[in-house]
Amino acid sequence: MLNDSQYILGDSISNMKTDTYDYFFSGTPCYEDLEIFGVDKNKPSTYKTKFLDWFVPRLKPRLGTVTIAFTGCRRANSQILPKFFYVNQTFFQNGYILKDTKYYIKKNGYDAYSHTLGHVYTFQKKDKEGIFNLRKHKNFNTYGKDLWGPFGKEKVIDGEVVAQPFEVPEMCILNYTNEGHVVYDPFGGLGTTGLAAKKHQRNYLVYEIREQIYTEGQKLFNAN
Ligand SMILES: C[S@@+](CC[C@H](N)C(=O)[O-])C[C@H]1O[C@@H](n2cnc3c(N)ncnc32)[C@H](O)[C@@H]1O
């Protein structure tokens, strides 16, 4: 069953044209990683106009399903950078509906929720049905809740926040795919998405561009 899985060190963007997969699950890169696209955190709308408007039309999940798990907002120079708004807007403009929204608690506190709340948005291409296993499996008590967690802590390696709670991709993968499907994460960090896919007999295609993070991720794949 698991015949098509890879955790790759390198830039996913240059392979996007040829990569094939059933379901997309990923975080979105931080503003700073996208300077190459012309994204400037002091001009938040460039996240949409310079990156998302290029990226989203290139996504081709065979099931038509895309989950973006990300920190909803961040602050810079006393303003909110409203990623959740740009993500929704761009998917709507590209023929998707918002199929489901979930949130997970990162920690209690107040800092305009940049570090307190994770957003998990699932979009569905209008012309594809996709899979929604909540109806038939026992995912109801996990995926079915609107507010998830708190889970384990994330980590910082080489200045990047990695190690998203395993449960987040796990619950989404169980809900939106079946065994044997290929799960794609082009911004994979330690490979949490791939590890969750592997655990549940799905294939995975996961990229990470930073060697230090990839090396740590590889250890996890070898151990699990
Ligand atoms: C938010 S982190 C992902 C965390 C991941 N979900 C985990 O659990 O570890 C985003 C990752 O994308 C990587 N990245 C950014 N641009 C990339 C690119 N063009 N190709 C591959 N990886 C990239 C960054 O190095 C970073 O580790």
The ligand as an SDF file (V2000), in Angstrom:
LIG
                    3D

 27 29  0  0  0  0  0  0  0  0999 V2000
    5.5940   26.4200    9.5960 C   0  0  0  0  0  0  0  0  0  0  0  0
    6.9090   25.3780    9.1610 S   0  0  0  0  0  0  0  0  0  0  0  0
    6.1300   23.8010    9.0230 C   0  0  0  0  0  0  0  0  0  0  0  0
    6.0030   23.0600   10.2870 C   0  0  0  0  0  0  0  0  0  0  0  0
    5.5300   21.6450   10.0810 C   0  0  0  0  0  0  0  0  0  0  0  0
    4.0890   21.5790    9.8890 N   0  0  0  0  0  0  0  0  0  0  0  0
    5.9710   20.7600   11.2330 C   0  0  0  0  0  0  0  0  0  0  0  0
    5.1050   20.1850   11.8970 O   0  0  0  0  0  0  0  0  0  0  0  0
    7.1700   20.6580   11.4940 O   0  0  0  0  0  0  0  0  0  0  0  0
    7.1440   25.8010    7.4680 C   0  0  0  0  0  0  0  0  0  0  0  0
    8.3680   25.1210    6.8690 C   0  0  0  0  0  0  0  0  0  0  0  0
    8.3940   25.3600    5.4580 O   0  0  0  0  0  0  0  0  0  0  0  0
    9.7490   25.4030    5.0560 C   0  0  0  0  0  0  0  0  0  0  0  0
    9.7960   26.0400    3.7340 N   0  0  0  0  0  0  0  0  0  0  0  0
    9.6220   27.3650    3.4430 C   0  0  0  0  0  0  0  0  0  0  0  0
    9.7140   27.5700    2.1150 N   0  0  0  0  0  0  0  0  0  0  0  0
    9.9190   26.3360    1.5440 C   0  0  0  0  0  0  0  0  0  0  0  0
   10.0750   25.8760    0.1980 C   0  0  0  0  0  0  0  0  0  0  0  0
   10.0320   26.7300   -0.8350 N   0  0  0  0  0  0  0  0  0  0  0  0
   10.2510   24.5500   -0.0180 N   0  0  0  0  0  0  0  0  0  0  0  0
   10.2920   23.6660    1.0210 C   0  0  0  0  0  0  0  0  0  0  0  0
   10.1580   24.0440    2.3220 N   0  0  0  0  0  0  0  0  0  0  0  0
    9.9650   25.3570    2.5760 C   0  0  0  0  0  0  0  0  0  0  0  0
   10.4140   26.1770    6.1710 C   0  0  0  0  0  0  0  0  0  0  0  0
   11.8100   25.9370    6.2380 O   0  0  0  0  0  0  0  0  0  0  0  0
    9.6720   25.6600    7.4220 C   0  0  0  0  0  0  0  0  0  0  0  0
   10.3710   24.6150    8.0560 O   0  0  0  0  0  0  0  0  0  0  0  0
  1  2  1  0
  2  3  1  0
  2 10  1  0
  3  4  1  0
  4  5  1  0
  5  6  1  0
  5  7  1  0
  7  8  2  0
  7  9  1  0
 10 11  1  0
 11 12  1  0
 11 26  1  0
 12 13  1  0
 13 14  1  0
 13 24  1  0
 14 15  1  0
 14 23  1  0
 15 16  2  0
 16 17  1  0
 17 18  1  0
 17 23  2  0
 18 19  1  0
 18 20  2  0
 20 21  1  0
 21 22  2  0
 22 23  1  0
 24 25  1  0
 24 26  1  0
 26 27  1  0
M  CHG  2   2   1   9  -1
M  END
$$$$
